[in-house]
Amino acid sequence: MPPSREEPRGLLTALLTRRHPTLADALAAPTLDAIGDPVVPVSTLTEALGETTGAVRIVGELDVAPDAERLAGLRPVPVRYQLDCTAADLDDALAVAVPAPLTVYVDAGDLPVTARALVGAGHSPGLPTGRDVGEIADFLSVLAHAGTGYAARARDADEVLALLAATVAALRGDDVRAALAAPDPGRLTALIPEAAAAVREILLAVEVDDPAGVARDLAALGLAAR
């Protein structure tokens, strides 16, 4: 269960997510405190799965044109949307209007430049895997005090750990490159609840292929949802 408005969000609470082919697949997935809202293609959100779907939280992956009439009929209603686009289509992505926050992953281009453009449009930038330390540090310099936050993709627990450490460093004005290169789990576990919640205002979610496995690996490092 997500934290209440009065309770600061834990560093790992509902942090991890993954993409699912259908809503049914998402509903059948394991539930852990570290696993958050699943990503489900918008094109699949027309199937009738009973009354309980009204309370389900999902992220809608925009695999179809964001037509207002189509989006108005989605069940369950996404709490956030997600879009992948090419660098050539960035201008179109900037103009997308949906009834909930939108995260945009751009496949190429200058990472901090696209991040500034997306933040300026009111969208959350997505941080893809495979970018180098310098690019990520410059990206986080844009996002550290932006109001949109960002989401990211990671391949394993080590990359999730590095993202958390780097986000903390960006907020504190510390050396982000050093945090990415040698993340310290101890510094993360020592965060007071309010500081952890501030990190999660910036790092909205991390998409991985195996959230349960990544959660176990993070717990082995002393990082567990609470």
N, C-alpha and C positions, 0 to 999 in steps of 0.2 A: 504494500500500500504506500502511495506517495506521502511525503510528510505534509503535515497541516500547514496552514499559512503562518501559524505561530512558531512552528518548529523549523529551524534551519535545515536545509537539505544537506545530507551527508555527501562527502566527496564522491563516493561510488554509488550512492542511491540512484537507481534507475538510469545509470550512465550508459550502459551497454545496450546495443540494439543490433538487429540484423534485418536483411531484406527477406521477405517471404513471398512465394509465388501467388498465394491466395490468402484471404482472410481466415479460412478454415485452418490452413497450415499455421498461421500466426497464433490462433486460439489454442492449438494443440501443443505449442512449444512449451518448454519448461518455464516455470515462473520462479524467479529469485529476486531478492531485494536489489541486486546490482543490475538487473535487466529491466529496461524501460520500454517505451512505446515502440512496437514493431513497425517496420516499413512495409507497406502493402501497396501494390499497384492500384491506382484509382480505377482502372478499367475493370477490376474484379469486385468493386464495392457496390455491386447491384444485386448480389446473391442474398437470398433471404435465409438467415441463420437463426431466426427466433427473436424474441423480444429482448433478450439479454444483450444483444449487440449495441443497443443504445448507450450503454454505460462503458463500452470498450474504448480505450484510448489507442489511436493508431496514427502513424504518419503516412500521409497519402503521397505515393510516388507518382508524379505527373508523367504517365506514359501515354496520355492522350491530350489533345488540346484542352486548355483550361477554360472551357465554355461555361459561362455562369449558370446556365440552366442545368447542365450536367452535374456540376459541382453541388448545386443546391439539393440534388436528389441523392447524394451519397449517404450510405448507412454502413457502418457508423460514420459520424462526421469527423474528419481528421482534425487533430489538435495542431498539426503542423503539416506543411507540404514540403516536398523535396523534388528537385529537378536537376538532371544532368544535361549539360549543353556543351557544345564546342565553343572555342574562342570566337569563331566567326559568327556564332549565334548569340553572343553575349548581349548585344543591344536588345534583341528580342526578349531575352530573359529578364533584363532590367525592367521591361515594360509589363511583365506578367503581373496580374492582379488576382489574388485569391483571398478567400475569406478567413485566412489564418496565416501565421508567419510562414515565410518561404525560405528554405535553404537551397542554395544553388551551388552545384559542383561544376566547375569549368575544367575541361579536359587538358588545356594547355594555356600558355601565355604567362605573363608576369604576375606571379601570385599576389604580391601586395597591391599592384595596380588594379587587378580585378576585384580584390577585396574592398578597396576604397570605392570602386564603382558600385558594388553590390550594397555596401553599407549606405552609400548615398541614396540608393533607391529604396532603402528600408528593408532589404533582404539580408539574411544571414549567409555569409560565405561558407562554403564547404571546403575543408582541407583534405585533398586526396592523398593517397599513399604515394611513396616514391619520390617525394620532394626532398631537396637537400637541406642541411641544417640552416644555412644562411637564408634560404627562401622562407623556411618556417619561422625563423626569428623575425624576419621583416614582416611577414604576415601577422604575427602576434603583436607586433608593434602597432599595427592598425587596429587590431581587435581588442587590445587590453582595456581600452576605455570607451569603446563603441557601445551603443545601446542595443545592438542586434544580437550579440553573441555569435558563436560559430559552432558548427558540427564538424566532425572529422571521421575519416576512415582509417582503420589500423589493421595490421596483419596478425598481431599477436599481443600478448600481455606486455612485453617489453616496450612496444610502440605506444600502448595506452599509458604506461607509466611515464614515458618520456613526454607525452602530450600534457599530462597532469603537471609534471614538474616544470615544464616550460611555461605553462599558463600561470602557475604560481609565480615564477620568476618575472614574467611580463608584468603582472600586477604589482609586484614589489619593486620593479625597476632594477632587478638583479640581472646577471648575465644569462640570457636565454640560451645562447649557444652552448654554454657550459652545462646548463640544466638538461638540454637535449642529449648532449654527449655522455653525461654521467649522472642520470637522475638518481636522487637519493630517496628511497622509500621512507626513511626515518623522518625526513623533513615534512613529508606529506602526512604521516600518521600523527605528527606533533601539531598539526593545524588545529586551532580552536574552531568550534562549530561555525561561528560567524565568518571566519576566513574561508573555511571549506565551502560555505554557501556562496561566498563571493566568487570563488573559482567556478562554481557551477552556473553562475549568472553569465559567465563568459563561455565556458565549454558546455554546450547544451547536451551533446550526445556523441558517442563514438560507435560507429558501425563496424562490426567484426563478423566473421563467418561463424564463429562458435562462441556466443556470449557466455554460456555456462562454463566452457573450458577456460576462457580468458578470466572469468570471475574466480575460478579455482586457483589459477596461476597467480592472480593478484593477491588472493587470500594467503597464499604460501609466502608472499613477500611482506605479509602483515597488513595488507590493505583489504579491508572487507567492508561491505555496505552495512551501515548501522543507523 
